[in-house]
Amino acid sequence: MAGKKMGERDGGAQDGAYDEPAAAAPAPAEAPASGISNDSIARLKQLAELRDQGVLTDEEFNAEKQKVLEGA
């Protein structure tokens, strides 16, 4: 440890700032409590994009959305 005074630590943390464990990563997204599967959510997003692009009318979107929500 050339060039360091007695009692100095590498990294410069003097009050234990590096002694605490890193925060845990957030848990992966789960399906909402309502029971809608991730596949259904993906399908609803796809339908919404088609509606937003003008490919589906609001009526077509709502009919398809209802089918997804009913599990059809």
N, CA, C and O atoms as a printed pandas DataFrame, in Angstrom:
     atom_number atom_name residue_name chain_id  residue_number  x_coord  y_coord  z_coord
0              1         N          MET        A               1    0.826   -1.172    0.000
1              2        CA          MET        A               1    0.000    0.000    0.000
2              3         C          MET        A               1    0.871    1.235    0.000
3              4         O          MET        A               1    0.794    2.073    0.899
4              5         N          ALA        A               2    1.672    1.331   -0.989
5              6        CA          ALA        A               2    2.573    2.472   -1.089
6              7         C          ALA        A               2    1.767    3.744   -1.291
7              8         O          ALA        A               2    0.814    3.765   -2.069
8              9         N          GLY        A               3    2.152    4.810   -0.585
9             10        CA          GLY        A               3    1.520    6.097   -0.764
10            11         C          GLY        A               3    0.272    6.300    0.079
11            12         O          GLY        A               3   -0.338    7.366    0.010
12            13         N          LYS        A               4   -0.126    5.317    0.869
13            14        CA          LYS        A               4   -1.320    5.459    1.703
14            15         C          LYS        A               4   -0.898    5.582    3.154
15            16         O          LYS        A               4    0.056    4.939    3.592
16            17         N          LYS        A               5   -1.606    6.402    3.883
17            18        CA          LYS        A               5   -1.340    6.557    5.307
18            19         C          LYS        A               5   -1.961    5.396    6.058
19            20         O          LYS        A               5   -2.911    4.773    5.582
20            21         N          MET        A               6   -1.443    5.119    7.187
21            22        CA          MET        A               6   -1.972    4.047    8.000
22            23         C          MET        A               6   -3.442    4.330    8.324
23            24         O          MET        A               6   -3.781    5.440    8.733
24            25         N          GLY        A               7   -4.305    3.344    8.145
25            26        CA          GLY        A               7   -5.721    3.506    8.451
26            27         C          GLY        A               7   -6.564    3.912    7.255
27            28         O          GLY        A               7   -7.791    3.884    7.345
28            29         N          GLU        A               8   -5.954    4.289    6.138
29            30        CA          GLU        A               8   -6.723    4.647    4.945
30            31         C          GLU        A               8   -7.218    3.384    4.271
31            32         O          GLU        A               8   -6.544    2.354    4.258
32            33         N          ARG        A               9   -8.425    3.492    3.708
33            34        CA          ARG        A               9   -8.987    2.361    2.981
34            35         C          ARG        A               9   -9.076    2.708    1.508
35            36         O          ARG        A               9   -9.215    3.874    1.139
36            37         N          ASP        A              10   -8.996    1.689    0.673
37            38        CA          ASP        A              10   -9.206    1.903   -0.759
38            39         C          ASP        A              10  -10.663    2.270   -0.983
39            40         O          ASP        A              10  -11.544    1.764   -0.287
40            41         N          GLY        A              11  -10.920    3.126   -1.927
41            42        CA          GLY        A              11  -12.290    3.498   -2.279
42            43         C          GLY        A              11  -12.754    4.758   -1.601
43            44         O          GLY        A              11  -13.723    5.365   -2.056
44            45         N          GLY        A              12  -12.113    5.180   -0.541
45            46        CA          GLY        A              12  -12.426    6.457    0.076
46            47         C          GLY        A              12  -13.653    6.488    0.959
47            48         O          GLY        A              12  -13.962    7.546    1.507
48            49         N          ALA        A              13  -14.373    5.389    1.129
49            50        CA          ALA        A              13  -15.562    5.412    1.985
50            51         C          ALA        A              13  -15.124    5.349    3.433
51            52         O          ALA        A              13  -14.490    4.377    3.844
52            53         N          GLN        A              14  -15.449    6.362    4.209
53            54        CA          GLN        A              14  -15.025    6.413    5.595
54            55         C          GLN        A              14  -16.121    6.028    6.573
55            56         O          GLN        A              14  -15.823    5.632    7.700
56            57         N          ASP        A              15  -17.390    6.134    6.169
57            58        CA          ASP        A              15  -18.451    5.869    7.126
58            59         C          ASP        A              15  -19.309    4.669    6.734
59            60         O          ASP        A              15  -20.504    4.641    7.028
60            61         N          GLY        A              16  -18.715    3.686    6.079
61            62        CA          GLY        A              16  -19.421    2.448    5.781
62            63         C          GLY        A              16  -20.391    2.533    4.624
63            64         O          GLY        A              16  -21.266    1.677    4.496
64            65         N          ALA        A              17  -20.263    3.522    3.794
65            66        CA          ALA        A              17  -21.214    3.675    2.690
66            67         C          ALA        A              17  -21.218    2.457    1.770
67            68         O          ALA        A              17  -22.239    2.151    1.154
68            69         N          TYR        A              18  -20.107    1.775    1.674
69            70        CA          TYR        A              18  -20.035    0.617    0.780
70            71         C          TYR        A              18  -20.269   -0.685    1.516
71            72         O          TYR        A              18  -20.201   -1.749    0.900
72            73         N          ASP        A              19  -20.539   -0.643    2.798
73            74        CA          ASP        A              19  -20.727   -1.851    3.574
74            75         C          ASP        A              19  -22.132   -2.428    3.430
75            76         O          ASP        A              19  -22.337   -3.611    3.704
76            77         N          GLU        A              20  -23.102   -1.621    3.006
77            78        CA          GLU        A              20  -24.462   -2.092    2.878
78            79         C          GLU        A              20  -24.625   -2.847    1.567
79            80         O          GLU        A              20  -24.039   -2.466    0.554
80            81         N          PRO        A              21  -25.422   -3.920    1.580
81            82        CA          PRO        A              21  -25.646   -4.656    0.329
82            83         C          PRO        A              21  -26.439   -3.805   -0.653
83            84         O          PRO        A              21  -27.221   -2.939   -0.261
84            85         N          ALA        A              22  -26.222   -4.068   -1.925
85            86        CA          ALA        A              22  -26.958   -3.339   -2.960
86            87         C          ALA        A              22  -28.438   -3.683   -2.869
87            88         O          ALA        A              22  -28.801   -4.787   -2.464
88            89         N          ALA        A              23  -29.279   -2.745   -3.242
89            90        CA          ALA        A              23  -30.718   -2.981   -3.224
90            91         C          ALA        A              23  -31.050   -4.089   -4.223
91            92         O          ALA        A              23  -30.438   -4.187   -5.286
92            93         N          ALA        A              24  -32.012   -4.906   -3.870
93            94        CA          ALA        A              24  -32.424   -6.000   -4.738
94            95         C          ALA        A              24  -33.088   -5.442   -5.988
95            96         O          ALA        A              24  -33.747   -4.403   -5.946
96            97         N          ALA        A              25  -32.908   -6.140   -7.088
97            98        CA          ALA        A              25  -33.550   -5.745   -8.342
98            99         C          ALA        A              25  -35.051   -5.921   -8.193
99           100         O          ALA        A              25  -35.493   -6.810   -7.464
100          101         N          PRO        A              26  -35.856   -5.086   -8.874
101          102        CA          PRO        A              26  -37.305   -5.234   -8.773
102          103         C          PRO        A              26  -37.754   -6.584   -9.316
103          104         O          PRO        A              26  -37.136   -7.134  -10.228
104          105         N          ALA        A              27  -38.802   -7.094   -8.765
105          106        CA          ALA        A              27  -39.338   -8.380   -9.205
106          107         C          ALA        A              27  -39.867   -8.249  -10.626
107          108         O          ALA        A              27  -40.321   -7.174  -11.019
108          109         N          PRO        A              28  -39.816   -9.324  -11.398
109          110        CA          PRO        A              28  -40.356   -9.261  -12.759
110          111         C          PRO        A              28  -41.853   -8.991  -12.724
111          112         O          PRO        A              28  -42.546   -9.352  -11.773
112          113         N          ALA        A              29  -42.333   -8.351  -13.775
113          114        CA          ALA        A              29  -43.750   -8.016  -13.846
114          115         C          ALA        A              29  -44.576   -9.299  -13.857
115          116         O          ALA        A              29  -44.248  -10.261  -14.551
116          117         N          GLU        A              30  -45.628   -9.291  -13.092
117          118        CA          GLU        A              30  -46.520  -10.433  -13.035
118          119         C          GLU        A              30  -47.863  -10.041  -13.621
119          120         O          GLU        A              30  -48.158   -8.860  -13.803
120          121         N          ALA        A              31  -48.668  -11.046  -13.913
121          122        CA          ALA        A              31  -49.996  -10.770  -14.422
122          123         C          ALA        A              31  -50.790  -10.037  -13.352
123          124         O          ALA        A              31  -50.634  -10.329  -12.167
124          125         N          PRO        A              32  -51.625   -9.104  -13.738
125          126        CA          PRO        A              32  -52.429   -8.385  -12.764
126          127         C          PRO        A              32  -53.295   -9.346  -11.949
127          128         O          PRO        A              32  -53.592  -10.453  -12.398
128          129         N          ALA        A              33  -53.690   -8.928  -10.777
129          130        CA          ALA        A              33  -54.496   -9.759   -9.889
130          131         C          ALA        A              33  -55.835  -10.135  -10.512
131          132         O          ALA        A              33  -56.487  -11.071  -10.049
132          133         N          SER        A              34  -56.252   -9.425  -11.549
133          134        CA          SER        A              34  -57.544   -9.698  -12.172
134          135         C          SER        A              34  -57.556  -11.011  -12.936
135          136         O          SER        A              34  -58.616  -11.447  -13.384
136          137         N          GLY        A              35  -56.404  -11.650  -13.095
137          138        CA          GLY        A              35  -56.343  -12.926  -13.774
138          139         C          GLY        A              35  -56.074  -12.815  -15.262
139          140         O          GLY        A              35  -56.144  -13.825  -15.963
140          141         N          ILE        A              36  -55.776  -11.652  -15.765
141          142        CA          ILE        A              36  -55.474  -11.480  -17.182
142          143         C          ILE        A              36  -54.046  -11.957  -17.425
143          144         O          ILE        A              36  -53.119  -11.529  -16.739
144          145         N          SER        A              37  -53.873  -12.838  -18.395
145          146        CA          SER        A              37  -52.548  -13.387  -18.677
146          147         C          SER        A              37  -51.696  -12.382  -19.446
147          148         O          SER        A              37  -52.199  -11.425  -20.033
148          149         N          ASN        A              38  -50.400  -12.632  -19.423
149          150        CA          ASN        A              38  -49.481  -11.777  -20.182
150          151         C          ASN        A              38  -49.775  -11.842  -21.671
151          152         O          ASN        A              38  -49.608  -10.849  -22.379
152          153         N          ASP        A              39  -50.217  -13.011  -22.161
153          154        CA          ASP        A              39  -50.581  -13.132  -23.576
154          155         C          ASP        A              39  -51.775  -12.249  -23.913
155          156         O          ASP        A              39  -51.823  -11.628  -24.974
156          157         N          SER        A              40  -52.738  -12.202  -22.994
157          158        CA          SER        A              40  -53.917  -11.362  -23.215
158          159         C          SER        A              40  -53.537   -9.892  -23.223
159          160         O          SER        A              40  -54.049   -9.114  -24.029
160          161         N          ILE        A              41  -52.644   -9.516  -22.333
161          162        CA          ILE        A              41  -52.194   -8.118  -22.285
162          163         C          ILE        A              41  -51.487   -7.759  -23.580
163          164         O          ILE        A              41  -51.706   -6.678  -24.127
164          165         N          ALA        A              42  -50.645   -8.651  -24.074
165          166        CA          ALA        A              42  -49.942   -8.403  -25.336
166          167         C          ALA        A              42  -50.931   -8.265  -26.486
167          168         O          ALA        A              42  -50.770   -7.406  -27.353
168          169         N          ARG        A              43  -51.954   -9.115  -26.490
169          170        CA          ARG        A              43  -52.971   -9.050  -27.550
170          171         C          ARG        A              43  -53.756   -7.741  -27.475
171          172         O          ARG        A              43  -54.052   -7.135  -28.505
172          173         N          LEU        A              44  -54.094   -7.304  -26.258
173          174        CA          LEU        A              44  -54.822   -6.042  -26.107
174          175         C          LEU        A              44  -53.980   -4.864  -26.582
175          176         O          LEU        A              44  -54.500   -3.934  -27.199
176          177         N          LYS        A              45  -52.692   -4.902  -26.299
177          178        CA          LYS        A              45  -51.802   -3.839  -26.774
178          179         C          LYS        A              45  -51.737   -3.832  -28.295
179          180         O          LYS        A              45  -51.746   -2.775  -28.927
180          181         N          GLN        A              46  -51.673   -5.027  -28.870
181          182        CA          GLN        A              46  -51.628   -5.134  -30.335
182          183         C          GLN        A              46  -52.920   -4.570  -30.943
183          184         O          GLN        A              46  -52.877   -3.833  -31.928
184          185         N          LEU        A              47  -54.053   -4.918  -30.356
185          186        CA          LEU        A              47  -55.331   -4.409  -30.843
186          187         C          LEU        A              47  -55.399   -2.887  -30.724
187          188         O          LEU        A              47  -55.897   -2.212  -31.624
188          189         N          ALA        A              48  -54.899   -2.353  -29.617
189          190        CA          ALA        A              48  -54.903   -0.902  -29.421
190          191         C          ALA        A              48  -54.040   -0.206  -30.473
191          192         O          ALA        A              48  -54.401    0.856  -30.981
192          193         N          GLU        A              49  -52.901   -0.815  -30.793
193          194        CA          GLU        A              49  -52.040   -0.230  -31.841
194          195         C          GLU        A              49  -52.757   -0.227  -33.181
195          196         O          GLU        A              49  -52.686    0.752  -33.923
196          197         N          LEU        A              50  -53.444   -1.311  -33.495
197          198        CA          LEU        A              50  -54.187   -1.375  -34.757
198          199         C          LEU        A              50  -55.299   -0.325  -34.793
199          200         O          LEU        A              50  -55.540    0.301  -35.824
200          201         N          ARG        A              51  -55.970   -0.142  -33.655
201          202        CA          ARG        A              51  -57.010    0.898  -33.579
202          203         C          ARG        A              51  -56.388    2.272  -33.775
203          204         O          ARG        A              51  -56.910    3.095  -34.528
204          205         N          ASP        A              52  -55.269    2.519  -33.095
205          206        CA          ASP        A              52  -54.607    3.825  -33.184
206          207         C          ASP        A              52  -54.108    4.111  -34.595
207          208         O          ASP        A              52  -54.033    5.270  -35.005
208          209         N          GLN        A              53  -53.768    3.065  -35.337
209          210        CA          GLN        A              53  -53.292    3.234  -36.722
210          211         C          GLN        A              53  -54.444    3.356  -37.705
211          212         O          GLN        A              53  -54.231    3.614  -38.890
212          213         N          GLY        A              54  -55.669    3.172  -37.215
213          214        CA          GLY        A              54  -56.834    3.282  -38.085
214          215         C          GLY        A              54  -57.190    1.987  -38.787
215          216         O          GLY        A              54  -58.076    1.974  -39.642
216          217         N          VAL        A              55  -56.517    0.898  -38.445
217          218        CA          VAL        A              55  -56.818   -0.396  -39.064
218          219         C          VAL        A              55  -58.124   -0.949  -38.517
219          220         O          VAL        A              55  -58.905   -1.542  -39.262
220          221         N          LEU        A              56  -58.373   -0.762  -37.219
221          222        CA          LEU        A              56  -59.615   -1.195  -36.589
222          223         C          LEU        A              56  -60.434    0.026  -36.189
223          224         O          LEU        A              56  -59.890    1.051  -35.779
224          225         N          THR        A              57  -61.747   -0.104  -36.317
225          226        CA          THR        A              57  -62.633    0.942  -35.793
226          227         C          THR        A              57  -62.758    0.739  -34.288
227          228         O          THR        A              57  -62.358   -0.299  -33.759
228          229         N          ASP        A              58  -63.309    1.725  -33.607
229          230        CA          ASP        A              58  -63.535    1.577  -32.168
230          231         C          ASP        A              58  -64.452    0.390  -31.878
231          232         O          ASP        A              58  -64.248   -0.335  -30.905
232          233         N          GLU        A              59  -65.453    0.196  -32.720
233          234        CA          GLU        A              59  -66.387   -0.915  -32.526
234          235         C          GLU        A              59  -65.676   -2.258  -32.695
235          236         O          GLU        A              59  -65.888   -3.177  -31.903
236          237         N          GLU        A              60  -64.835   -2.374  -33.722
237          238        CA          GLU        A              60  -64.076   -3.614  -33.937
238          239         C          GLU        A              60  -63.109   -3.863  -32.779
239          240         O          GLU        A              60  -62.968   -4.989  -32.301
240          241         N          PHE        A              61  -62.449   -2.791  -32.340
241          242        CA          PHE        A              61  -61.525   -2.913  -31.216
242          243         C          PHE        A              61  -62.256   -3.417  -29.982
243          244         O          PHE        A              61  -61.799   -4.354  -29.328
244          245         N          ASN        A              62  -63.399   -2.797  -29.656
245          246        CA          ASN        A              62  -64.150   -3.189  -28.460
246          247         C          ASN        A              62  -64.640   -4.628  -28.539
247          248         O          ASN        A              62  -64.638   -5.337  -27.532
248          249         N          ALA        A              63  -65.065   -5.072  -29.731
249          250        CA          ALA        A              63  -65.531   -6.453  -29.900
250          251         C          ALA        A              63  -64.376   -7.435  -29.681
251          252         O          ALA        A              63  -64.534   -8.443  -28.993
252          253         N          GLU        A              64  -63.215   -7.132  -30.272
253          254        CA          GLU        A              64  -62.049   -8.003  -30.109
254          255         C          GLU        A              64  -61.537   -7.984  -28.675
255          256         O          GLU        A              64  -61.121   -9.012  -28.141
256          257         N          LYS        A              65  -61.571   -6.809  -28.058
257          258        CA          LYS        A              65  -61.134   -6.673  -26.662
258          259         C          LYS        A              65  -62.013   -7.555  -25.759
259          260         O          LYS        A              65  -61.513   -8.249  -24.873
260          261         N          GLN        A              66  -63.314   -7.514  -25.998
261          262        CA          GLN        A              66  -64.220   -8.317  -25.184
262          263         C          GLN        A              66  -63.914   -9.807  -25.332
263          264         O          GLN        A              66  -63.956  -10.551  -24.352
264          265         N          LYS        A              67  -63.604  -10.243  -26.561
265          266        CA          LYS        A              67  -63.250  -11.647  -26.781
266          267         C          LYS        A              67  -62.008  -12.026  -25.980
267          268         O          LYS        A              67  -61.956  -13.093  -25.368
268          269         N          VAL        A              68  -61.018  -11.152  -25.989
269          270        CA          VAL        A              68  -59.776  -11.427  -25.251
270          271         C          VAL        A              68  -60.079  -11.515  -23.753
271          272         O          VAL        A              68  -59.610  -12.428  -23.073
272          273         N          LEU        A              69  -60.860  -10.567  -23.246
273          274        CA          LEU        A              69  -61.168  -10.551  -21.823
274          275         C          LEU        A              69  -62.011  -11.737  -21.374
275          276         O          LEU        A              69  -61.933  -12.154  -20.218
276          277         N          GLU        A              70  -62.817  -12.284  -22.286
277          278        CA          GLU        A              70  -63.631  -13.448  -21.977
278          279         C          GLU        A              70  -62.840  -14.742  -22.137
279          280         O          GLU        A              70  -63.324  -15.818  -21.784
280          281         N          GLY        A              71  -61.625  -14.639  -22.669
281          282        CA          GLY        A              71  -60.787  -15.816  -22.837
282          283         C          GLY        A              71  -61.042  -16.581  -24.118
283          284         O          GLY        A              71  -60.620  -17.730  -24.244
284          285         N          ALA        A              72  -61.723  -15.969  -25.069
285          286        CA          ALA        A              72  -62.030  -16.632  -26.340
286          287         C          ALA        A              72  -60.847  -16.616  -27.270
287          288         O          ALA        A              72  -60.931  -17.132  -28.385
